[in-house]
Every structure is written in structure tokens, then in C-alpha cells.
Amino acid sequence: MSTPTVAGDTVWSECAALLRDDFASFAACCFRELNPRTRFATNWHVEVMTGKLAAVREGRIRRLLVSVPPRHLKSHVASVSFPAWCLGHDPSAQILCVSYAQDLADKLSRDCRRIVASDRYQRLFPTRLSPRHQAVPEFETTAQGCRIATSVGGVLTGRGADIIIIDDPLKPEEALSQAQRRAANEWYDHTLYSRLNDKLTGTIVLIMHRLHEDDLAGHVLTQEPWEVVRLPAIADEDELHRAATVFGLQSFGQSGRRLAPRARAARDARADPPHTRRIQFRRPIPAGPGTAGRRHGQGRVVQKLRGQ
């Protein structure tokens, strides 16, 4: 009876190491935790987003702007999985997450808290929720770390953050209003930006659907250098994206092709064959020597974790 137990422990050890080190695999695992009846059909743009966010956690990127259409898993990756992953590695991290509406911010906070409280997460990381403070808009860890949820225009007096994540700061209809755009931009300048605990090492992530040339993305680009990742719904020209993945540095191309829709659309597509034909997936292009060896050694674990 000892052999199956040892084998099982070995498999879990390999999976746990991958989930701790590879954010793309961790985000896929979180999706399955929150959506157990939906198959996670990943796509290369998820690898790009997760690779850039992993670089943010490592301190290699301080300002990250990701432009991606709606329903492409940006909120799940950036506002749910990423804060949980950061708190797993650093339970004392202070993370501030912003959305255009408080009810949406609260929903994303609940999803993140559900991940952190899950049995699998607690087997992966030493991070534990503080029993004293588990409110919907804010939860804390026993190491005084936290995830704070607020909306654009919210009051943040006395609050600070090591990482600020802004996820869709404007509704589409608000972007048509100059007054709404100006209010969001001024709130960022005069309130949100000052919430960084350290202006030199603090990190800001802005992930949104571009809506206007003077939306928040356009506004921040005039102020300081940002790492920009542009993922259009349909590329009107050749584009090449590079990101670090579990297989090493990868290159991903997009030209006149549509990004894959949200993972749950794989389920809906079964009832809509024409929709299935419109979805186009691009395989990653390996970059650099040695990639094939890493792919062969880790492929089965990655495929199992991501439901492939």
C-alpha cells in the first residue's frame, strides 16, 4: 500500500511546485476552483497576460498596461488569481484592486477570498486569512497583508498599497462622456496614485478595454513609461508578443486573427457550430534553444492542471 501513497505524494509535489512557480497554471487551477463544471480552454493571450503579471510580482515591471477586449479572462487573471498568488508568496503584501463599480469590485473580492480560503491553496501556501477582518470589500491575512476592493471615485483616506490593480475603470457608456473620463483621470492622479506605499518600487497594473483616446490608458501613457501589451479582438497587422512561461521564453503571433473568447465559451460553442468555426487558436512559437526539453519534461503536469 505504500507505493501508491508515495507515487501520489510525488505527483502532488510536482503539481504544487508548478502551481507556486507558474502563474498561468495557478490561474487555470483557480478557474476550475470557481467554475468546477466548466472546462478551461486556454489560449496564448492568457499566457501573455500571466507572463507579464508574473514579471510584475518579481519586480521586473513596475507599470503594466494590458489592453484586451471584454470576456477574455482579464478580471479572473488580474483581479482574482493574481492577488491570491501574490499573497501566497508574500502574506504581508498590501494589494488594492479597483473596478468601475463597487458591486463588481466586491464580487471579484469574494472570488479571490474563496481561492485563498480553499483547501488546495492552503496546501500550497502558508498564507492564512485573519479571522478578525474578512469583510467583502477587504480581507486581511494573519501577516497583516490585505486585498482591498474599491471603485473609481472611492475614498481611500489612510489606505496604502504595494500593488494597485485597476480593472476596467470605465463603463463603455461612461467613456463617451468627457466629464466621466476627466473624473476618472483626476481621481487616478490625485487620489489613487498617492496610495502607493513606495512611489519608486510600488507597482500599478492597468488592464482594460480601450474605449477612447483620452480614457485612463491614454491618460497614464502621457505621464510616465509603461510596459504596454496590446491584445486586440482582431489584429489589423502582424503582432508579436513575448512572455516568460513554464516552457521558457515564448513568442506568440497574431495577424488578422481573432483572440479566443472566454474559456466558458468552449462549452457554449458545442451548441453553436458556426461560432466554433469563428474561434481561431494560435499555437505558441518556441523561442530559444532548450525549450523542447522543458516542454517534454513538464508537459503532462501542465496539461493535467489546465484541463487540456
FIDREN-158525 format. One record per residue: residue number from 1; residue in one letter; x, y, z of N, C-alpha, C in turn. Coordinates in steps of 0.05 Angstrom, whole numbers. Layout:
BEGIN
ATOM   num   residuo      nc1      nc2      nc3     cac1     cac2     cac3      cc1      cc2      cc3
ATOM   NUM         a        X        Y        Z        X        Y        Z        X        Y        Z
...
//
This chain:
BEGIN
ATOM   num   residuo      nc1      nc2      nc3     cac1     cac2     cac3      cc1      cc2      cc3
ATOM     1         m       16      -24        0        0        0        0       17       25        0
ATOM     2         s       43       22        6       60       46        8       66       58      -19
ATOM     3         t       68       41      -40       76       51      -67       56       71      -78
ATOM     4         p       30       66      -79       11       86      -88       12      112      -72
ATOM     5         t       16      110      -46       18      134      -30       42      151      -37
ATOM     6         v       65      137      -41       89      151      -48       86      164      -76
ATOM     7         a       75      149      -94       70      159     -121       52      183     -121
ATOM     8         g       30      182     -105       12      204     -103       25      228      -91
ATOM     9         d       41      224      -71       56      247      -58       75      259      -78
ATOM    10         t       87      243      -95      106      254     -115       92      271     -135
ATOM    11         v       69      260     -145       53      276     -165       44      302     -153
ATOM    12         w       34      302     -128       25      327     -116       48      346     -112
ATOM    13         s       71      335     -104       94      352     -100      102      367     -126
ATOM    14         e      101      352     -149      107      365     -174       86      385     -182
ATOM    15         c       60      378     -177       39      397     -184       40      422     -166
ATOM    16         a       46      418     -141       48      441     -122       70      460     -130
ATOM    17         a       93      448     -137      116      465     -146      109      481     -171
ATOM    18         l       95      468     -189       87      482     -214       67      505     -208
ATOM    19         l       47      499     -190       28      520     -184       40      543     -169
ATOM    20         r       60      538     -153       73      560     -139       90      577     -158
ATOM    21         d      103      564     -177      122      578     -194      111      589     -220
ATOM    22         d       90      576     -230       79      584     -257       51      596     -253
ATOM    23         f       49      622     -257       24      636     -252        2      627     -272
ATOM    24         a        9      620     -297      -11      611     -316      -25      586     -306
ATOM    25         s      -10      567     -295      -22      543     -284      -38      549     -259
ATOM    26         f      -29      567     -243      -44      574     -219      -70      587     -227
ATOM    27         a      -71      605     -246      -95      618     -255     -115      597     -266
ATOM    28         a     -105      578     -281     -122      556     -291     -134      540     -269
ATOM    29         c     -118      535     -248     -128      520     -225     -150      536     -210
ATOM    30         c     -146      562     -208     -166      579     -195     -192      579     -211
ATOM    31         f     -190      579     -237     -214      579     -254     -230      554     -248
ATOM    32         r     -216      531     -246     -230      506     -241     -242      506     -213
ATOM    33         e     -229      519     -194     -240      521     -167     -266      537     -166
ATOM    34         l     -267      558     -182     -290      576     -182     -312      566     -201
ATOM    35         n     -304      551     -222     -322      542     -242     -319      512     -247
ATOM    36         p     -326      495     -227     -319      467     -229     -333      452     -252
ATOM    37         r     -354      463     -263     -369      449     -284     -362      460     -312
ATOM    38         t     -342      477     -313     -335      489     -339     -306      482     -346
ATOM    39         r     -302      473     -370     -275      466     -379     -259      491     -385
ATOM    40         f     -234      492     -375     -217      514     -380     -202      510     -407
ATOM    41         a     -210      524     -428     -197      522     -454     -178      546     -457
ATOM    42         t     -153      542     -450     -135      565     -450     -127      573     -478
ATOM    43         n     -114      596     -480     -105      607     -506      -80      623     -501
ATOM    44         w      -65      629     -523      -39      642     -520      -41      669     -506
ATOM    45         h      -63      684     -510      -64      710     -497      -65      708     -467
ATOM    46         v      -75      686     -456      -74      682     -427      -45      678     -418
ATOM    47         e      -29      664     -434       -1      661     -428       14      688     -428
ATOM    48         v        6      705     -447       19      731     -448       12      748     -423
ATOM    49         m      -14      749     -416      -22      764     -392       -9      753     -367
ATOM    50         t      -10      727     -363        1      715     -339       31      718     -337
ATOM    51         g       44      717     -360       73      721     -361       81      749     -353
ATOM    52         k       67      768     -362       73      796     -355       66      801     -325
ATOM    53         l       45      790     -315       38      794     -287       58      780     -269
ATOM    54         a       68      757     -278       90      744     -262      114      762     -260
ATOM    55         a      120      776     -282      143      795     -282      138      818     -263
ATOM    56         v      112      826     -260      105      847     -241      111      837     -213
ATOM    57         r      103      813     -206      108      803     -179      138      801     -173
ATOM    58         e      153      795     -193      182      792     -189      197      819     -189
ATOM    59         g      182      841     -194      194      867     -193      207      876     -218
ATOM    60         r      204      860     -240      216      867     -266      200      887     -282
ATOM    61         i      174      891     -275      157      910     -287      143      926     -265
ATOM    62         r      144      952     -266      131      969     -246      106      982     -256
ATOM    63         r      103      986     -282       79      997     -293       71      979     -317
ATOM    64         l       48      966     -314       39      948     -335       11      956     -345
ATOM    65         l        9      960     -371      -17      966     -384      -24      943     -403
ATOM    66         v      -46      930     -399      -55      909     -416      -82      917     -428
ATOM    67         s      -82      919     -454     -107      927     -468     -118      901     -481
ATOM    68         v     -142      893     -471     -154      868     -481     -184      871     -481
ATOM    69         p     -198      858     -500     -227      861     -502     -241      848     -478
ATOM    70         p     -267      854     -475     -283      841     -453     -285      811     -458
ATOM    71         r     -291      796     -436     -296      768     -437     -272      752     -447
ATOM    72         h     -248      761     -439     -224      746     -446     -208      740     -421
ATOM    73         l     -222      736     -398     -210      727     -373     -192      747     -360
ATOM    74         k     -193      772     -367     -175      792     -355     -181      796     -326
ATOM    75         s     -206      797     -318     -213      801     -289     -205      776     -273
ATOM    76         h     -211      753     -284     -203      729     -269     -173      728     -265
ATOM    77         v     -158      734     -285     -129      733     -283     -118      755     -265
ATOM    78         a     -126      780     -270     -113      803     -257     -125      809     -230
ATOM    79         s     -151      807     -226     -164      816     -201     -170      793     -182
ATOM    80         v     -170      768     -191     -176      746     -174     -152      729     -169
ATOM    81         s     -141      717     -190     -118      698     -187      -92      712     -179
ATOM    82         f      -87      736     -191      -61      749     -186      -58      758     -157
ATOM    83         p      -78      771     -145      -76      778     -116      -72      754      -99
ATOM    84         a      -86      732     -104      -84      708      -88      -55      697      -91
ATOM    85         w      -45      697     -115      -17      686     -119        3      703     -105
ATOM    86         c        0      730     -107       19      748      -94       18      744      -63
ATOM    87         l       -6      742      -52       -9      738      -23        3      711      -15
ATOM    88         g        1      691      -33       13      665      -27       43      667      -23
ATOM    89         h       55      682      -41       85      685      -39       93      705      -18
ATOM    90         d       76      725      -13       82      745        7       57      752       23
ATOM    91         p       52      738       45       27      743       60       25      771       71
ATOM    92         s       46      786       72       45      814       82       40      834       60
ATOM    93         a       37      826       35       32      845       13        5      859       17
ATOM    94         q        5      884       10      -19      901       11      -27      907      -18
ATOM    95         i      -51      898      -26      -60      899      -54      -86      914      -55
ATOM    96         l      -87      934      -72     -111      950      -76     -122      945     -104
ATOM    97         c     -147      936     -106     -160      929     -131     -183      948     -137
ATOM    98         v     -183      959     -161     -202      980     -168     -218      970     -193
ATOM    99         s     -245      974     -192     -262      969     -215     -281      993     -218
ATOM   100         y     -296      993     -240     -313     1017     -245     -337     1018     -226
ATOM   101         a     -345      996     -214     -368      996     -195     -361      980     -171
ATOM   102         q     -373      988     -148     -367      974     -123     -378      946     -122
ATOM   103         d     -401      941     -134     -412      914     -133     -395      895     -149
ATOM   104         l     -383      904     -171     -365      887     -186     -339      882     -170
ATOM   105         a     -329      904     -158     -305      901     -141     -309      881     -118
ATOM   106         d     -333      882     -106     -339      863      -84     -341      835      -94
ATOM   107         k     -352      831     -118     -355      804     -129     -327      792     -134
ATOM   108         l     -309      807     -145     -282      798     -151     -267      792     -124
ATOM   109         s     -273      809     -104     -260      805      -78     -270      778      -66
ATOM   110         r     -296      773      -68     -306      747      -57     -293      723      -71
ATOM   111         d     -290      725      -97     -277      703     -112     -249      699     -103
ATOM   112         c     -234      721      -99     -206      719      -90     -205      707      -62
ATOM   113         r     -222      716      -44     -223      706      -17     -230      676      -17
ATOM   114         r     -247      668      -35     -255      639      -37     -230      623      -44
ATOM   115         i     -214      633      -62     -189      619      -70     -170      617      -46
ATOM   116         v     -166      639      -33     -147      639      -10     -156      621       12
ATOM   117         a     -182      618       15     -192      601       37     -195      571       29
ATOM   118         s     -190      565        4     -194      538       -6     -173      519        5
ATOM   119         d     -180      493        7     -161      473       17     -136      471        0
ATOM   120         r     -140      471      -26     -116      468      -44      -97      491      -40
ATOM   121         y     -107      515      -38      -90      538      -35      -74      536       -9
ATOM   122         q      -87      527       12      -74      525       38      -54      502       40
ATOM   123         r      -56      483       21      -35      463       18      -11      474        3
ATOM   124         l      -16      494      -14        5      506      -30       21      527      -15
ATOM   125         f        7      544        0       20      568       12       15      569       42
ATOM   126         p       32      582       57       28      585       86        8      608       93
ATOM   127         t        0      623       73      -18      646       78      -45      637       90
ATOM   128         r      -53      652      111      -79      646      123      -95      672      127
ATOM   129         l     -121      670      124     -138      693      128     -140      700      158
ATOM   130         s     -140      725      164     -144      734      191     -173      731      199
ATOM   131         p     -179      718      221     -208      715      229     -220      742      237
ATOM   132         r     -203      762      243     -214      787      253     -225      805      231
ATOM   133         h     -215      802      206     -223      820      185     -226      805      159
ATOM   134         q     -251      797      153     -257      783      128     -282      795      115
ATOM   135         a     -283      822      115     -306      835      102     -304      832       72
ATOM   136         v     -326      836       58     -327      833       29     -308      852       15
ATOM   137         p     -309      879       22     -291      897        7     -262      894       15
ATOM   138         e     -256      881       37     -228      879       46     -225      854       64
ATOM   139         f     -205      839       58     -197      817       76     -167      819       82
ATOM   140         e     -160      810      105     -132      811      114     -121      783      119
ATOM   141         t      -94      781      119      -81      756      126      -70      759      155
ATOM   142         t      -62      737      166      -50      737      193      -23      751      193
ATOM   143         a      -12      757      170       14      771      168       10      801      162
ATOM   144         q      -15      811      165      -22      839      160      -22      846      131
ATOM   145         g      -22      827      113      -27      833       85      -57      836       81
ATOM   146         c      -64      846       57      -93      851       52      -98      853       22
ATOM   147         r     -123      850       15     -134      857      -11     -157      875       -7
ATOM   148         i     -155      899      -16     -176      920      -13     -190      924      -40
ATOM   149         a     -217      924      -40     -232      928      -64     -246      955      -62
ATOM   150         t     -244      971      -84     -258      996      -85     -266     1002     -113
ATOM   151         s     -281     1023     -117     -289     1032     -144     -276     1059     -150
ATOM   152         v     -277     1065     -176     -266     1091     -184     -282     1114     -171
ATOM   153         g     -267     1132     -157     -280     1153     -142     -283     1147     -113
ATOM   154         g     -275     1122     -105     -278     1115      -77     -259     1129      -59
ATOM   155         v     -266     1130      -33     -249     1143      -13     -228     1124       -3
ATOM   156         l     -203     1133       -3     -181     1115        5     -164     1128       27
ATOM   157         t     -175     1146       42     -160     1160       63     -148     1140       83
ATOM   158         g     -122     1143       87     -108     1126      106     -100     1099       96
ATOM   159         r     -106     1092       71     -100     1066       60      -76     1068       42
ATOM   160         g      -59     1047       42      -36     1045       25      -34     1018       11
ATOM   161         a      -18     1016       -9      -15      990      -24       12      988      -36
ATOM   162         d       21      963      -37       46      956      -52       40      952      -81
ATOM   163         i       16      941      -87        8      936     -114      -20      947     -118
ATOM   164         i      -24      963     -139      -50      973     -147      -58      960     -173
ATOM   165         i      -82      948     -173      -92      936     -198     -118      950     -205
ATOM   166         i     -118      961     -229     -142      976     -240     -153      959     -262
ATOM   167         d     -178      950     -259     -190      931     -277     -215      944     -289
ATOM   168         d     -214      953     -314     -236      967     -327     -247      990     -310
ATOM   169         p     -233     1013     -310     -242     1036     -294     -266     1050     -304
ATOM   170         l     -274     1045     -329     -297     1059     -341     -316     1039     -354
ATOM   171         k     -342     1045     -351     -362     1030     -367     -361     1041     -395
ATOM   172         p     -369     1026     -415     -369     1036     -443     -384     1062     -446
ATOM   173         e     -408     1063     -433     -424     1087     -437     -411     1111     -423
ATOM   174         e     -396     1107     -402     -383     1129     -388     -360     1140     -404
ATOM   175         a     -347     1123     -421     -325     1133     -437     -333     1153     -457
ATOM   176         l     -359     1155     -464     -368     1174     -483     -372     1202     -471
ATOM   177         s     -371     1203     -444     -374     1228     -430     -347     1240     -423
ATOM   178         q     -342     1264     -432     -317     1278     -425     -315     1282     -395
ATOM   179         a     -338     1288     -382     -337     1293     -353     -330     1267     -338
ATOM   180         q     -341     1245     -347     -335     1219     -334     -305     1212     -338
ATOM   181         r     -295     1215     -362     -267     1209     -367     -249     1227     -350
ATOM   182         r     -255     1252     -349     -239     1271     -334     -240     1264     -304
ATOM   183         a     -263     1256     -294     -265     1249     -266     -248     1225     -259
ATOM   184         a     -249     1205     -276     -233     1181     -271     -203     1187     -272
ATOM   185         n     -195     1203     -292     -167     1210     -295     -157     1227     -271
ATOM   186         e     -173     1246     -262     -166     1263     -239     -165     1247     -213
ATOM   187         w     -183     1228     -210     -183     1211     -186     -157     1194     -185
ATOM   188         y     -149     1184     -209     -124     1169     -210     -100     1187     -202
ATOM   189         d     -100     1212     -213      -77     1230     -208      -76     1239     -179
ATOM   190         h      -99     1246     -167      -99     1260     -142     -104     1242     -118
ATOM   191         t     -116     1218     -123     -123     1200     -101     -109     1173     -103
ATOM   192         l     -113     1159     -125     -103     1132     -126      -73     1130     -127
ATOM   193         y      -60     1147     -143      -31     1145     -146      -17     1150     -120
ATOM   194         s      -28     1167     -103      -15     1173      -78      -17     1150      -58
ATOM   195         r      -33     1130      -64      -37     1107      -45      -13     1087      -46
ATOM   196         l        5     1090      -65       28     1072      -65       45     1076      -40
ATOM   197         n       51     1054      -27       68     1056       -3       96     1066      -10
ATOM   198         d      106     1058      -33      133     1067      -42      130     1075      -71
ATOM   199         k      134     1101      -77      130     1111     -104      150     1100     -124
ATOM   200         l      173     1091     -114      194     1081     -132      191     1051     -137
ATOM   201         t      184     1036     -117      183     1007     -120      154      997     -122
ATOM   202         g      134     1014     -116      106     1006     -118       98     1000     -147
ATOM   203         t       79      983     -150       71      973     -176       42      981     -182
ATOM   204         i       37      988     -208       10      993     -217        5      976     -242
ATOM   205         v      -17      962     -241      -26      946     -264      -53      958     -274
ATOM   206         l      -54      965     -299      -79      975     -311      -87      956     -333
ATOM   207         i     -109      942     -330     -118      923     -350     -147      931     -358
ATOM   208         m     -151      936     -384     -176      948     -391     -181      945     -421
ATOM   209         h     -206      949     -428     -215      951     -456     -213      980     -465
ATOM   210         r     -196      986     -485     -194     1014     -494     -220     1024     -505
ATOM   211         l     -229     1047     -496     -255     1058     -503     -253     1085     -516
ATOM   212         h     -231     1100     -511     -229     1127     -521     -200     1135     -520
ATOM   213         e     -191     1153     -537     -163     1161     -537     -155     1176     -512
ATOM   214         d     -175     1186     -497     -169     1200     -472     -180     1185     -448
ATOM   215         d     -183     1158     -451     -190     1143     -428     -166     1140     -409
ATOM   216         l     -168     1125     -388     -147     1125     -368     -121     1114     -380
ATOM   217         a     -123     1094     -398      -99     1084     -410      -84     1106     -426
ATOM   218         g      -99     1120     -442      -87     1142     -457      -76     1164     -439
ATOM   219         h      -89     1168     -416      -80     1189     -397      -54     1181     -384
ATOM   220         v      -51     1157     -374      -27     1149     -359       -3     1147     -378
ATOM   221         l       -7     1141     -403       15     1138     -421       29     1165     -426
ATOM   222         t       16     1187     -421       28     1213     -424       45     1222     -400
ATOM   223         q       44     1206     -379       56     1214     -354       83     1201     -348
ATOM   224         e       85     1175     -354      110     1160     -348      111     1135     -365
ATOM   225         p      135     1123     -367      137     1099     -384      121     1075     -373
ATOM   226         w      108     1061     -390       93     1037     -383      100     1014     -402
ATOM   227         e      100      989     -391      101      965     -407       73      961     -419
ATOM   228         v       71      962     -445       44      961     -458       41      934     -472
ATOM   229         v       19      920     -467       12      896     -481      -15      901     -495
ATOM   230         r      -15      901     -521      -39      906     -537      -49      880     -548
ATOM   231         l      -73      872     -540      -85      847     -550     -112      853     -562
ATOM   232         p     -113      862     -587     -138      869     -600     -156      845     -605
ATOM   233         a     -182      850     -607     -200      828     -613     -193      815     -640
ATOM   234         i     -187      832     -660     -178      822     -686     -154      840     -694
ATOM   235         a     -131      828     -697     -107      844     -704     -109      854     -733
ATOM   236         d     -104      880     -736     -105      891     -763      -77      892     -776
ATOM   237         e      -57      882     -761      -30      880     -772      -15      859     -756
ATOM   238         d        8      850     -766       24      830     -753       33      840     -725
ATOM   239         e       29      823     -705       38      830     -678       52      806     -666
ATOM   240         l       74      812     -651       89      791     -638       92      798     -608
ATOM   241         h       84      779     -591       85      783     -562      104      762     -551
ATOM   242         r      121      771     -532      139      753     -518      132      752     -489
ATOM   243         a      133      729     -477      127      726     -449      141      702     -438
ATOM   244         a      149      703     -413      162      681     -399      140      661     -390
ATOM   245         t      142      636     -397      123      615     -390      138      592     -376
ATOM   246         v      122      572     -368      134      548     -356      153      534     -376
ATOM   247         f      150      539     -401      167      527     -422      190      545     -429
ATOM   248         g      194      567     -415      215      586     -422      203      610     -437
ATOM   249         l      220      626     -449      211      649     -464      196      640     -489
ATOM   250         q      172      650     -492      155      642     -515      148      667     -531
ATOM   251         s      144      662     -557      135      683     -575      108      675     -586
ATOM   252         f       90      695     -587       62      690     -596       55      710     -617
ATOM   253         g       44      700     -639       38      718     -661        8      721     -666
ATOM   254         q        0      744     -676      -28      749     -682      -29      767     -707
ATOM   255         s      -43      759     -728      -45      775     -752      -72      769     -765
ATOM   256         g      -90      788     -764     -116      785     -776     -133      763     -764
ATOM   257         r     -125      755     -740     -139      733     -727     -153      743     -701
ATOM   258         r     -173      728     -694     -189      736     -671     -178      722     -646
ATOM   259         l     -177      737     -624     -170      725     -598     -191      705     -590
ATOM   260         a     -183      684     -577     -203      664     -568     -220      677     -546
ATOM   261         p     -246      672     -546     -263      684     -526     -259      671     -499
ATOM   262         r     -274      679     -480     -272      669     -452     -274      639     -451
ATOM   263         a     -260      627     -432     -258      598     -431     -285      584     -430
ATOM   264         r     -304      596     -416     -330      582     -414     -344      581     -441
ATOM   265         a     -335      597     -461     -348      597     -487     -343      570     -501
ATOM   266         a     -323      555     -492     -318      528     -504     -342      510     -500
ATOM   267         r     -356      514     -477     -380      498     -471     -403      507     -489
ATOM   268         d     -406      534     -492     -428      545     -508     -425      538     -537
ATOM   269         a     -400      535     -546     -395      531     -575     -406      504     -585
ATOM   270         r     -410      485     -567     -420      459     -575     -448      462     -587
ATOM   271         a     -463      481     -578     -490      485     -588     -490      506     -611
ATOM   272         d     -467      515     -619     -465      536     -639     -442      531     -658
ATOM   273         p     -443      510     -676     -420      503     -693     -409      527     -708
ATOM   274         p     -426      545     -720     -414      568     -734     -396      584     -716
ATOM   275         h     -404      587     -690     -388      602     -672     -361      589     -668
ATOM   276         t     -361      562     -667     -337      547     -663     -318      552     -686
ATOM   277         r     -328      553     -710     -311      558     -733     -299      585     -733
ATOM   278         r     -311      604     -719     -301      631     -719     -278      635     -699
ATOM   279         i     -276      616     -680     -255      617     -660     -229      606     -671
ATOM   280         q     -208      621     -670     -182      612     -681     -161      613     -659
ATOM   281         f     -147      591     -656     -126      589     -636      -99      588     -650
ATOM   282         r      -80      601     -638      -53      601     -649      -35      586     -629
ATOM   283         r      -19      568     -639        0      554     -622       24      572     -616
ATOM   284         p       36      571     -592       60      587     -587       83      578     -604
ATOM   285         i      100      598     -611      125      592     -626      148      591     -607
ATOM   286         p      161      568     -603      183      566     -584      205      586     -591
ATOM   287         a      216      599     -571      237      618     -575      261      610     -559
ATOM   288         g      284      606     -573      309      600     -559      313      570     -556
ATOM   289         p      338      561     -553      345      533     -550      336      522     -523
ATOM   290         g      332      496     -522      325      483     -497      296      482     -490
ATOM   291         t      280      496     -506      251      497     -500      238      469     -502
ATOM   292         a      246      454     -523      233      428     -527      237      410     -504
ATOM   293         g      261      410     -492      267      393     -470      250      399     -446
ATOM   294         r      247      425     -440      230      433     -417      201      425     -423
ATOM   295         r      192      429     -448      164      422     -455      159      393     -450
ATOM   296         h      178      376     -458      174      347     -456      173      339     -426
ATOM   297         g      190      351     -410      192      343     -382      168      353     -365
ATOM   298         q      155      375     -373      134      386     -356      107      385     -369
ATOM   299         g      106      376     -394       81      379     -409       57      365     -397
ATOM   300         r       61      340     -387       39      325     -376       27      337     -351
ATOM   301         v       45      348     -334       35      361     -310       19      386     -317
ATOM   302         v       30      402     -335       16      426     -343      -11      420     -356
ATOM   303         q      -12      400     -373      -37      393     -386      -58      384     -366
ATOM   304         k      -49      369     -346      -68      359     -326      -79      382     -310
ATOM   305         l      -62      401     -302      -71      424     -286      -90      442     -301
ATOM   306         r      -84      445     -327     -100      464     -343     -123      451     -357
ATOM   307         g     -127      426     -353     -151      412     -364     -149      407     -393
ATOM   308         q     -125      405     -404     -121      401     -433     -120      371     -440
//
